[in-house]
Amino acid sequence: MNILDYSALELSKEIKAGRISVAEATKTVLNRIADTDKEINAYITVAGERAFKTAEALQKKLEESRGKGHELSPLFGVPFAIKDNICVKDMKTTCASKILENFIPTYDATVIEKLEKAGAVIVGKTNMDEFAMGSTSETSAFGITKNPADKDCVPGGSSGGSAAAIAANMAFGALGSDTGGSIRQPASYCGVVGLKPTYGRVSRYGLIAYGSSLDQIGPIGKNVEDIAGILDCIAGADSKDATSYDMAEDSFLNSCVSDVQGLKIGIPKGYFAEGIDSKVKESILAAAKVLEEKGAIIEEFDLGFEEYAIPAYYTIASAEASSNLERFDGIKYGYRTKEFNGLHNMYKKTRSEGFGPEVKRRIMLGSFVLSSGYYDAYYLKALKVRALIKEAFDRAFEKYDVILGPVAPTTAPKIGTSLTDPLKMYLGDIYTISANLCGIPAISLPCGRDESGMPIGLQLMGKMFDEKTLIRTAYTFEKARV
């Protein structure tokens, strides 16, 4: 069996059994990146030398632990890709923006500390939409990422590089961030699995913020078991993140069982109104049928507020982005314009030259909705709508264990077709953003392909801190399709 064909957990078992060395697995991935990434452009930074040093140290640790009864992590020796808005000490972290093109953090994000403690090998930082603002990975200052399933199509965004790296076998596991669907949508477009955990399940310390009340780090992998294993590693409370929760749990991997007998699954009728591609609709309903045949109880219901989710989300996200991005001023770190006349002119030129069009658009929108005279009319109203959407989901979860629907209205669009109409791009997030507004967990996994062979993703949403039910449901469906 080719090393690249293994899942993350399978690879780790082979390494711990001595059939594959950590260095061999790392070299295989780095060779794959060298051969493939010229076309895909999934990586901004490839850290080969660092990865080999880590691999040598891990192999030594493995040899020393043999026969001593030491239990190693299910991710031991696994090569990982990290989205380029998550800080890795002494490794360039750019947010795919010119304004951070040479920024090198002096500390690790908490999730990086946890991955490295578990024995993961970080091979590089992946491409993304600039500051995670976009749904196509086309707004990067380092070039467009392409979809491995069809290089004329986008991989989704903003975690498009991480999803493309998994789909093209350029990593065995990856981390992304999800503000409005940025893990689930690229996972759907690329035909891999991605999870947005409950807000607070995973520490955000070391994640360069876009929308602080919406952002969440999460895993992308080849299958549901890999996702559960990565979540086991990165979840948990963190003293450096006041929004993280201390929820003592046994292993999420233990939830990987085929059992949905009696599980109540709701399908919002509004998710299948106008705008959804017929093949996407057909695949999602077929997936629901599979779960029904496995013993789940499937019902359609009226969720409500679907049409208000996008305006509420973009108002809140842009407002938070305008505040979070104030820190990038050319003084403390990152890019600074070369020629300027006075401090104010330096600020203006640095930000004008350093930020791309989409980031500027959202900063301006956010500054507008927070400005005097418009705060009540827009931002405060969006917060009230957010509360109503949360109430609608709370009512739904009183009746249902899981909510099932599509990830996106269509499969991956062609490169260049989305940025010409930003509003159309925003509308592509209609099914994913509610999970971020409500803070609930949601997972995307493959459920079919369209007429062109492009992947279609199934989305499952669950109650807060009930990732186990989502993982069990997703695992049951995944195994039923094999």
Buried (B, 14 or more C-beta within 10 A) or exposed (E): EEBBEBBBBBBBBBBBEEEBBBBBBBBBBBEBBEEBBEEBBBBBBBBBEBBBEBBBEBBEBBEEBEEEEEEBBBBBBBBBBBBBBBBBBEBBBBBBBBBBBEBBBEBBBBBBBBBBEBBBBBBBBBBBBBBBBBBBBBBBBBEBBBBBBBEEBBBBBBBBBBBBBBBBBBBBBBBBBBBBBBBBBBBBBBBBBBBBBBBBBBBBBBBBBBBBBBBBBBBBBBBBBBBBBBBBBBBBBBEEBEBBBEBEBEEBBEBBEBBBEEBBBBBBEBBBEEEBBEBBBEBBBEBBEBBEEBEBBBEEBEBBBBEBBBBBBBBBBBBBBBBBBEEBBBEEBBBBBEEBEEEEEBBBBBBEBBBBEBBBBBBEBBBBBBEEEEBEEBBEBBBEBBEEBBEBBEEBBEEBBBBBBBBBBBBBBEBEBBBEEBEEBBEBBBBBBBBBBBBBBBBBBBBBBBEEEBBBBBBBBBBBBBBBBBBBBBBBBBBBEE
